[in-house]
Amino acid sequence: MVDPVVTLATSAQFPHLDQDEQLLPDALRERGIEPKIAVWDDPTVNWEDAGTVVVRSVRDYANDVNKFIAWANSVPRIFNSPQTMAWNTDKHYLQELEKLGLPTIPTIWLEPDQVLSKQQIHSRFPASGDFVVKPAISSGGRGTGRYTATDAKSRGEAIEHAVYELSQGNTVMVQRYLDVIDRQGETSLIYYNGLAAYQVEKEPMLHPRFRSVKDSPVIEEVAHSANISEETWRWGERIRTTLHDYIKQKAGRDELLLFNRVDLVRGDAESDSEFYVMEVSLIDGSLYLGKDESHLTRFADAIQTRVLY
């Protein structure tokens, strides 16, 4: 009997996968699966022979989203689905999740077709505290900057950042930086095949003068496995349920996601909510496989379930 093939799709920047995922092929091999690795936009790859394709280190997809989604649609069997990945490339989905009742970080959306002047951009920035400027379409944290509203130099840099992104045709997100992140970091909840798998805590990444331009390397996250919290999984179940309501709205039917990572931050005494959803990663977000042996095991098991059964 020939072993089923699973091809892990990556990018030219990570031809052997991201370091966090490099033990995944061996884990699949141990489960009777023939693993392959291929760069998603390599014209020499025959995707008809790729078996089941699992999208992983495609950190450059944001450079040409249309090309990436066209490629995904051309692959016979791929996880997650092209339809779901298409809307997940653009963080406007956070607006839709908010309409469905999920708390998200308050965001000012600057659109290219508004043709905003620098003064108009300036007037839309927060008047106090720190805030974040980033494009709605990006991967690996690229194009993200943290700025201080009351510092003239920092505010000027933020304006130039927004002007640049808008000039490239990109929607710009302006979000107040929540001080609680500096104290508590962020939380990631990982799901495989619709089931809660594990929780990861991440240290703050955006120091006060943090800047990441378009061609910067992927932001390195400092993360560690954490004990499952009843509180965060309660939040996670609310997020998961709402997410699948949204998928049904978009596609007309539900989808069993192979993998799903939800990033959130806890609220504090001054917050309007217990938590805020920061991002839902259904394409290339790290699953932190190297942070605990059980993380790798659970993902390999999840792939095995979808391939063999």
N, C-alpha and C positions, 0 to 999 in steps of 0.2 A: 504494500500500500504506500503510495506516495504521500509524503507529508504536505499538508496545506501550506500555502505561501502567505506570509504577511510582509508587506513592504512598508517600511517606516519612511514617510516622506519628510525630507529635510531641505535645507537651503545650501547654496554654494559656500556660505560662510561657515557652515557646520557639516561638512561632507560625511563625517563619522558620527553625527548627532551631537547635540549639546552634551557637555560633560556629565550632566545630571542623568542623562538617558543612555549612557554608553553600555550599561550592563543589561539593558532591556533585550537585545538580541539573544544573549545567552539564556536569559530567563524564558524566552519564547521557545528556544531550541529544546530546553529541558521539558517543555510541555508538548513535544511532538509537532512543533511548527517550524517550518523553514523560514528564517528571517532574512529579509533583504533590506538594504538602505538605498534610497535613490533621491537625487535632487529634483524637486518638483518641476522645475523649468528646464531640465536637461533634455534637449531634443533627441538624444540618442536612446532614451528610455522607452521601451514598449510597455505602456501601462496595461495593455490587454493581458500581458503575462504577469502582472504584479500581484495577482491574487487579491487579498483584502488589503487595502491601503489605509494606514493609520497616520493621520497628519500629526506631525510633531514639530521639529525645529525649523519651521518655515518662517524664520524671523524677518524675511525681506518681503513678505506678501504685500505689505502696505505700500511698497514702491509702485505697484501696479495691481490694484485690487481687481480690476476687470479681467486682466490676464489670469490672475490666480483663480478666480471663480470659474472662468471659462475652462481652465485646466481641470478643476475639481469636477465640473460637470461632464468632462470627457472620460473620467475614470469610471470603469464599470461598477466597482464596489469600494466605497470610501466612507470613513468615519472621521468626524461627524458629517452629516449630509451637506451637500453643496448649498441647499436652500437655507439651512441654518447658519452655515458659515458666512453666507452672503450678508445677512443682516447683522451678524456679530462683528463684521469688520468695522462697522461705523457706530460709534458710541451714542448716536442719536437714539439707539434702542433704550437708553436710560430714561429718556423722556416718556417712552411708551410704558416702561415698567413702573414709572412714577404714577402715570394715569391709572394703572391697575392697582395702585395702593401701596407700592413699596417705597420706603423712605430712601431717597438718594441725596447725595451732597448737593446743596443748592448751586445751580450752575447758570451762568450768563452765556448764551450762545451767540457768537459773532459769525454771521454768514457772509460769504464773499459777495453775494448779490446785493447786500446792503450798501456796499461801496462806502464804508465808513472812513471818515477823516481821522487823523491822529487825535484831534480834540475830542471827537465822538467816542473813540476807543477809550481815551483817558477818562471820559465822563462815565463810562460803563464799569470801570474798575472799582473795587471796594475802596471806601474812604479810609479804612483803618485795618490793621492786622496784616498778616501775610496771605498771599493768594497764589494760585497755580494757574499757569497758562500752558495749554497743550492742544494739539490738533485732535479732531474727533476720530481721525483714522491714523493709527500708528501701531507699532509693535515693539515690544521690548523696552517701553518707556521712552522711546526716542521723541525728541521735539518737546520735552517737558521742562518747565522752568518754575522755580519758586521765587517770588518777589515780595518786597515789603511795600505796602501801600503808602506809608508816610515818608519813605526815603526817596528823594527826588531822582537820584541816579538809578535806583532799582526800578522805580516806576517808569522811567524813560526807557530802560532796557526791556521792560515788559511790553511797552507800546511797540517798540521796534520788533520784538518777537512776534506779536500779534500781526503787525503789518506784513511781515515776511510770510507767515503762514497764509494769510488771506490772499496775498499776491500770488501764491502757488495754487489758489483755488481751494484751499482747505478751510473747513469750518473750524473755528477756534472756541475752545471751552475755557471759561474763566471760573475757577472754583475757589471759594474761601478755603484756606488751609486750616484744618481743624487742629487746634493745639493738643487735643487728646492724642493725636498720632505720635507726637514727640514723647508722650508719657507712656503710651501703651502699645504703640506700633499698630500693625494691621493683622487681621485674621483671614486665613484662606480655608475654605471648606471644600473638600474634594469628594466628588461623587463618581461612582463607576456603575454603568448600566442602571442608573436611576436610584442607586442605593448609597447612603452615606458611607464613606470609607474612612477618612481621617481628617484631622485638623492640624493646621500649621500656623505658627505665629511668626510674623516678620518684623524685623526691626525697622525703624524709620529710615527712609532712603533719601528724602529730599531735605538736605540741610539748607539753611537760609539763603545760600548763594548757589544752590544747585542749578545747573543748566545742562541740558542734553540736546544737542542739535540733531538734525535729520540723520547724518551719517555717523553719529557716535556709536560706539559699541553698545551691545545690549546691557542695560543696567544690571549690575550684579546685586542680587538680593541676599540679605543675611537672614536666613530662616531656620527654624528648628521645629521638630515635631512636638506636638503638645497633647496633653490629655484631653479627651473629648469632653467638652463642657455641655451640660444639659441646656444651659441658656443659649449658647451659640447654635446648637443643633435645632433648638426650637425656632430660632430665627431662620436657620437654614431651611427648615421644612416650609416655612412661610415663603421664602424666596423661591424654593424649588417648585412649589405649587403654582405660584404666580408666573414663573418662567414658562412652565408647560402650558398655562393658559395662553400666554403670548405666542408660543410656538403654534398652538392650535389656531389662533387667530391668523397668523401669517401663512401657514401651510394648509389649513383646512383639516389637519389631523395632528395627532400627537407624534412625538418621536422619542424612541429610547436612545438617549445620548450615551455613547460609549464612555465619554469623560466630560466632566463639567467642573469648573473651578469658580467658586464665588468668593470675591474679595469684599470684605466689609470692615468697618471700623465701629467700635463701640461709641455710643453717645456718652455725654457726661451730664453733670447736674444742670448745665445750662442748655442742653440739647432738647430739641422737640421730639426726639425719638430715642429708643433704646439703642438703635444701631442705624448705620447708613450703608447702603450698597454702593461700593466704589466701582466694581466691574464684574462682568460675567465673562469668563474666558472659555470659549468653545473651539478654539483653533490651535494656537501654539503656546498658550500659557504654560509655564512650568508646572509640573505636577509634583515636584520635590521628591523624586524617586530615590535620590541619594541621601535623604535626611533620616531615613529609617528603613531597615531591611523589609519591613512589612509593607511599605509603600510600593516598592517594586513588585513584591509578590502579588499584591492586590491588583495592580494594573495588568500584570501578565495574566493573571487568572481571568480578569474581565475580558481581555482580548481573546483568550482561549475559549471562553463561553460563547462569544459571538462568532467564532470561526468554526468550532468543532461541534456545536450543539444547535 
